[in-house]
Amino acid sequence: MPRFSYTARDRAGVTSSASLDAGSRKEALRLLAARGLSPVRIEEESGSARKASPAGTKPVRSAGAEQQMKLPPAARRRPSAQAPGRRERLPFLTALEDLTSSGLSAGEAVRLLSIRVKEPRLRALCAGLWERIGEGASLSAAMTSYPDVFDTSSINLIQAGEATGSLNDVLKRLISHLTEQRELQRQLASALAYPVFMMVVAGGVILFFLFFLLPRLQTLLSSLGGELPTSTAILVAISDFALRYGVILVVAAVFGVIASWRWYKTEPGRASTDALLLRVPFTAPFAVSQTVLAISQTLSVLLENGITTAEALKMTARQITNRVHRRAFEDATSRILEGESLSTAWVRTQCFPDLVLDQLAVGENTGNIVPALKKVAASYQARITQQLNLATRVIASTVLLGVFTFVGFIAFAIVSAVFQLSASFNR
């Protein structure tokens, strides 16, 4: 029977090395999991017995098959409609933390999830991870096979947790961080939902007046020979223009939106748009708050979980969505790596208000930079919520005012036309 040498950690985080007999590598991993050990390294000893091919035969593989076998299992699978994506990241980490906090090893937790989970995409993710772990890969190494699900920061955090034996603590902090990000996205979507709904309803009402009610009223007045009031004439001119050129305008608007979106997805387009957002008074404070929140949240989580300052700063830069701020932060990171302090280098980015820089400078001088970053993150989380609420009220009020003004003009024009029609009947 083959013999495997291994290095593993127990539930207390103590690392030990030994060897065991097992029929295969997977069987050795199962034996270690049953003992409550998390393998760090496992190798078959060179002197152990191996399964041999029948005498005189030699397995033959084509070059394509050899290349396919070198790929990890997740890479060998063909993409399908059930392929996991970014949405499965938080549910998987939450379920994994529930099991590992109950005493299961990470490998056993993933194996159990691959059996018990019902949601197709999440189950496919757990099955793929368990397949890699069953071949001897660590959890963080298995997660690299799913770049659409796990970003580099998450993988590095999991790797740091495995190396230090504090995987549960890392999972809790990572879940808290991702939950806060999702809540911020939900608040943004909720803030925009009501104004968009009002614009759709108002547009429907206006189109009903222009294309259905007004042409019939115009026909009736023309048949009676009456003159249209000025307000009604303006409304009729708008209706005629919309009927004649409406389709052309809609097609041009759709084409313009598609072209603008494709340009925005390019790097120059994204950089120009982000620079514009920083110059508009209404959007600039929100963009700055988002950048400060992303930096403080991400950097605090990374530093708290043992990631080196250099790697943490590089990974934090990838979380900054505004391209102007990202370039400034990367320049500041280069100066920090050359020996400059965090607070001094970040002054030149023009991303941080003076009060925030003072808080970070105090935290850096006292050796409490992580608590200072957490305090800044909590403060800006509340500030962004307030900004979203204010933006919702301003946008909703503006939309309602515009809708009421136009509908009121339509009502005045129609009432004027009705009075004109009554005068024509009297004459």
N, C-alpha and C positions, 0 to 999 in steps of 0.2 A: 504494500500500500504506500502511495506517495507520502512524503513527510514535508511539512511546510513550516518554515520559520517565520515568525511574525513579531511586530511591535504594535502594541495596542494600549489604549487608555481605558481605565475603569470609570465608573460613574463619579468617582471623586476626583477624576482628572489625573490620577497617578499613571505614569507610563511604565510599562514593563515589556520585556522581550522573552520569548520562549519558542517552543516548537510543538507541533501536534501532528498526529496521523489522520488523514482524511482521504476519502476516495477521489475528491476533486477540489478545485479551488472554491467553488460555490459551497460545497459541503464544509470546507474549513471556515468560510465566512459565517455559515449558519451556526457552527459550533461556537465560534467566538461570540456571536450575538446572544446565544443561549447562556453564555457565561457572563453576560453583561459587559462585554468588552467592545470598544469601538476601534477597529483596525486602522492603524496609520500606515503600515507596510506589511505585505504578506508575499512571500516568495517560496517557490518549490525548491527544496534543497537538491543540489546537483546529483547526489548519490542515491536519491530515492528512485523507486521503481516507476517506470513510465509505460503507458500503453503503447504497444508497438503495432505497426502495420503488418499484415500477413507477409510471410517470406516471399521475396521476389517481386513484391508489388510496391509501387510508389504512387502516392496520391498526385494527381495531375490537376492543375488549375490553370485557367487561361490568365493572360495578363490583366484583363478587365476584372476577373474575379479576385485576383490577388490584390488589386488596388482597392476593390470594394471591401475586402476583408480588413484592410488597414484602417478604414474609417470607423469611427465610433458608431454604435447601433443607431443612435438618434439621427446621425447623418445618412445612414444607409436607408432609412425609411423614406418612402416617397411622400411628398406633401399631400395633404388631404384637407377636406373641408373641416375635419375635426382637429386640425393642428392647434395646439395650445398657443395662446398669445399672452399679452401683457395683463389681461384681465384675470388670468389664473394665478398670477404671482401672489397677491395678498391672500386669497383663500387657501392656497397651498401652504404658505408660511404659517398661517393661523392654525390650520389643522395639524401641521408638523409640530408646532410649539405645544399644542394641547397634549400630544402623545409623548413627546420627549420630556415634558414637565411631569408626566406621570411615571417616569422611570424607564421608558423604552429608549434604546439606542436610536440614533438617526436612521441607520439602515433598516432596523426592524419597523420603525415608524413609517418609512416610505413603503416598505413591503406591505404593511397592513393597509395603508391608504390605497395602494394599487389594487387591492382586493375589495375593499369596502366602499370606496367612493363610487357614486352613481353618475355624477355629471360626466358626459363623454370626454370633453376636452381635459378636464382636470384628471380624469382617470388615465387618459393617454399620457399626460405629463408624468403622473406618479409611476406608471408602468415603465416609461422610458428611463426615468431616473433609477428605478430599481434594477433595471437591466444593466445599467452602467455600474451601479454599486455592487451588483452580484458578480461582476467581472473584476472587482477589486478596487474600483475607483472610490475616492472619497465623495462626500456629498457635494462639496464645492466644485470638484472636477466634473462630476456628473452634470451639474447645473450649467457648465460651460457649453454643453451640447444644445442648450436652448437659449440662444442669445435674444430671441424674440420675447422671451418670458422674463429672464433675469438680466439686469444690467450689470455692468462691471462693479459698481459700488456694492450691490447686494452680494455678489459672488465673493468679493474680497472680504466683506464683513463675515460671511459664513466661514470662509477659510481661516480668518483670524480667530473665530470662536472655536473651530475645531482644533487649532494649534494650541490654544490656551486652555482648553477644556471648559469653556464658558459659553457653549453653544446656546443654552437656554436663555441666558441673559442677552446675548446678541440678537436672538430671534425676537425677544420681547421689545427691545429698543427699535429693531428694524420694523416690526409690525406697527408700533406706535408712530414711527416716522411716516410710513406709507399710508396709514390711516389718516393722519393729519393732511397729507397731500391730497388724498381722495376727497376729504371733506372740503378742502379749499376749492377743488374743481367742481364739487356739487354746489357750493355756494355761488360760484361764478355762473353755472348753468341756471340756477334758480333765479339769480338776479336778472338774467337776460330773457327768461321765459315770458314774464308778464308783458314787458314792452313789445316783444315780438308778437305775442298773441293779440295785443291791442292793434298793432299795425296791420295784421292780417284781417281782423274784423273790420277795421276802418276802411281798408282798401276794398273789401267786399261791398260795404255799404256805398262807397263812392262810385264804384263800377256799376252797381245796380242803378243808381240815379243817372249816371252819364249814358249808359248803353240801353237802358230799358225804359225808365220813366220819362226822361227828358225828351227823347225823340217823339214819343206819342203826344206830349204836351205841345211840342213845336208844330207837329202836323195839325193839331186841332186849332191852334192860333192862326196858322197860315191859311187854313180853309175859311176862317171867319174874317180874314183880311185885317186883323188887328196888328198893331206894331208891338214888338217885344220890348219890355223894359231893358235898361242898360245892363243890369245885373244878369237878367235872363239871356240877353244877347251874348254876354261874355261866357256864360255857362254853355250856351249852344255852340259857340266857336270852339271851346275846349272839347266838347263832345264830338264835333265834326273832325277836329284834328286827330282825336284819339281813334275814331273810326277809320280814318283814311291811313294814318301812319302808325297806328298802335302796334300792329304786327311787326313792322320794321323796327320800331323802338324796342320792343321786347326781344327780338332776335339780336339786335345790336347790344342790348344790355346783357343778355346771356353770354354773348361772345366776349364782351368786355370783362365780365366776371371771371370767365374761364381763363382768358388770357392773363388777367391780373393775378389769379390764383397760381397759375403755372410760373409766372415771373416771381411771385412771392416765394415759391418753393425753391428757387435757385438761391445760391449763397449771396450774390450781389443784391437780389431783390429782398431777401430777408434782412440783410444788413441795412439797406436803405429804409425799409419799413420800421425797423427797430430804432434807427436814428430819428425818424420822424416822430415816433411815439414819445421820445424823450423831449421833443420840442413843443409838443402840444400841451397846453396848461392842464387840460382835463385828464389826460392819460399819463403824463410824466410822473406824478406822485405815486400812482398805482404801479407803474413799471419799476420804480425805485424800490418800493415796498416789496414787490415780488422778488427782486434780486437779493435784497437783504435777508428776506425769509429763507430763500433757497440756500444761500451761503451759510447762514447761522445754523439752520436745521441740519443740513447735510454734514457740515464740518464738525459739529458737536457730536453727531452719531459716530462718525468715522474715528475721531480722536478718542472718544470714550471707549471704543472697542479695540484699541491697540494698533490701529493703522498709523504708520509713520506720518509725520507732518508733511513730508514731500509728496507721498502718495495721496494723502487725504486732500491736499490742495489741488492736485491734478484731477482727482475724481470729482471734487466739488465744482471745478470749472465746467465740467460736462453737464452739470445740473442747471446752469444759468441759461435761461432761454433767450435773453436779450443779447444779441451778438456784440453790440457796443460794450456792454458791461462785461461780457465774457472776455473780449480782447484786453480790456483794462485789467481784469482780474488775473489773466495769464501773465501780463507784464509785471503785475505786482508779485505774483508767485515767483517769477524769475529773480526779482530783487530779494525776496524773502530767502530763497535758496542760497543767495550770495551772502546772507548774514544780516539783512535788515529785519527789523521787528515787524510783526504783523500789523499793528496799528499804524506805524509810520508808513509802511508800503501801501496800505489801503487808503491813506489820505489822498493819494494821487488818482485813485480810481474814480473819485467823485460819485461813488455809489452809496457811501455811508454818510449819514448826518453826523454832525460834530458830537452830539451827545452819545451816539452809538460808539464812535471811535474812542471817546473818553472811557466808556464802560469796558471796552475791549482792552484798552491800555492798562487800566487798573487790574483787570483779570490776568493779563499777561505778566504784569510786574509781580503779582502775588502768587503766580503759579496756578491760578484758577480760571484758565481760559475757557474750559468746557462749561462750567456753570455760567460764566458771563455770556457765552454764545447761546446757551439755553434760555437765559433771561431775555436776551434780545429776540430770539425766535418767538417766545411766548408773547412779547410785547407787539411784535409785528404781525403775528397771527391775529391778535385782537384788532390791530389797526387796519389790516386788510378787510376784515369782516365789516368794520365801520365804513370803510371806503366803498365796499360793495353795496351796502345798504343805502349809502348816500347816492351812489351812481344809479341804483334802481329807482329811487324816488325822483331824481332829476330826469332820467330818461322817460320814466312813466309819465311824469307831469308834462314834459315837453311833447310827447306823443299825444297825450290826451288833449292838450291845448291846441295842437295842430289839427287834430281830428274834429274837435268841437268847432273850431274856427271855420274849417272848410264845410262841415255839415251845416253849420249855421248859415253860411253864405248860400249853400244850395237851397236851404229852406226859405231864405229870404227871396231868392230868385224865383222859386216856384210860387210862393205866396204873391209876389208882385205880378207874376204871369196870370194867376187866378183872378186877381183884381182887374187886370187888364182885360181878361176874358169876360168878366161880369160887365164891364163898361161897354164892351163890344155888343153884348146881348141887349143892353139898354138902348144903345143907339139903333 
